[in-house]
Amino acid sequence: MSFIPLSFMGFCTMSTMLTMVIQRTHILMTLLALEAMILNLLIIALLSSSMSTMTSLFLVMIMLTFGACEAALGLACLVKMTRAFGNDNISSSYLSSC
């Protein structure tokens, strides 16, 4: 079956959601928690699907690609925000400046 129980993976996903809620003032911590959640969901998809089909492997590769694109976009926004405002606090930015 699987080496890692799915209840543990659910716990990891819930803990990353809790981290996103608690650390919502800094965008870097939010991005790290979001990336951890994507990787947890990727591991759940790997363990729950049968690895013999090419469709499940293709789905996992698409999820991994979207996770990498999300990380690159988030880091680009973080760099722009740090250059514009001098820090990564969400409260120091405002929506009309983007």
C-alpha positions as CSV (number, residue, x, y, z in Angstrom):
1,M,0.0,0.0,0.0
2,S,1.8,3.2,1.1
3,F,4.7,3.8,3.4
4,I,3.4,7.0,4.9
5,P,-0.1,6.9,6.4
6,L,-2.5,9.4,4.8
7,S,-3.5,10.7,8.2
8,F,0.0,11.9,8.7
9,M,-0.1,13.7,5.4
10,G,-3.4,15.3,6.3
11,F,-1.8,16.5,9.5
12,C,1.1,18.0,7.5
13,T,-1.4,19.8,5.2
14,M,-3.4,21.1,8.2
15,S,-0.2,22.3,9.9
16,T,0.8,24.2,6.8
17,M,-2.6,25.8,6.7
18,L,-2.3,26.8,10.3
19,T,1.2,28.3,9.6
20,M,-0.4,30.4,6.8
21,V,-3.0,31.7,9.1
22,I,-0.6,32.5,12.0
23,Q,2.2,34.0,9.9
24,R,0.1,36.0,7.5
25,T,2.0,39.3,8.2
26,H,5.1,38.2,6.3
27,I,4.7,37.1,2.8
28,L,7.8,34.9,2.8
29,M,6.4,32.7,5.5
30,T,3.1,32.5,3.7
31,L,4.9,31.5,0.5
32,L,6.9,28.8,2.3
33,A,3.8,27.4,3.9
34,L,2.0,27.4,0.5
35,E,4.9,25.5,-1.1
36,A,4.9,22.9,1.7
37,M,1.2,22.4,1.1
38,I,1.7,21.9,-2.6
39,L,4.5,19.3,-1.9
40,N,2.2,17.5,0.7
41,L,-0.6,17.3,-1.8
42,L,1.9,16.0,-4.4
43,I,3.0,13.2,-2.0
44,I,-0.6,12.4,-1.3
45,A,-1.3,12.1,-5.0
46,L,1.8,9.9,-5.5
47,L,0.8,7.5,-2.6
48,S,-2.9,7.3,-3.3
49,S,-2.8,6.6,-7.0
50,S,-1.5,3.5,-8.6
51,M,1.9,4.1,-10.0
52,S,1.5,1.7,-12.9
53,T,-0.5,4.0,-15.1
54,M,1.0,6.7,-17.2
55,T,-2.0,9.0,-16.5
56,S,-1.2,9.3,-12.8
57,L,2.5,10.0,-13.5
58,F,1.5,12.6,-16.0
59,L,-0.8,14.2,-13.4
60,V,1.9,14.3,-10.8
61,M,4.3,15.9,-13.3
62,I,1.7,18.6,-14.1
63,M,1.2,19.3,-10.4
64,L,5.0,19.5,-9.8
65,T,5.3,21.9,-12.7
66,F,2.5,24.1,-11.4
67,G,4.1,24.1,-7.9
68,A,7.4,25.3,-9.4
69,C,5.7,28.0,-11.4
70,E,3.8,29.1,-8.3
71,A,7.1,29.3,-6.3
72,A,8.8,31.3,-9.1
73,L,5.9,33.8,-9.3
74,G,5.8,34.2,-5.6
75,L,9.5,34.9,-5.3
76,A,9.3,37.4,-8.1
77,C,6.5,39.2,-6.3
78,L,8.5,39.0,-3.0
79,V,11.5,40.6,-4.7
80,K,9.4,43.4,-6.2
81,M,7.7,44.1,-2.9
82,T,11.0,44.2,-1.0
83,R,12.5,46.6,-3.5
84,A,9.4,48.8,-3.5
85,F,8.6,48.9,0.2
86,G,11.9,47.8,1.9
87,N,10.4,44.8,3.7
88,D,8.1,41.9,3.2
89,N,5.3,43.0,5.6
90,I,1.9,42.7,3.9
91,S,0.6,45.6,6.0
92,S,3.1,48.0,4.5
93,S,1.8,47.5,1.0
94,Y,-1.4,48.6,-0.6
95,L,-3.3,47.2,-3.6
96,S,-3.2,50.3,-5.8
97,S,0.6,50.2,-6.1
98,C,0.7,46.8,-7.9
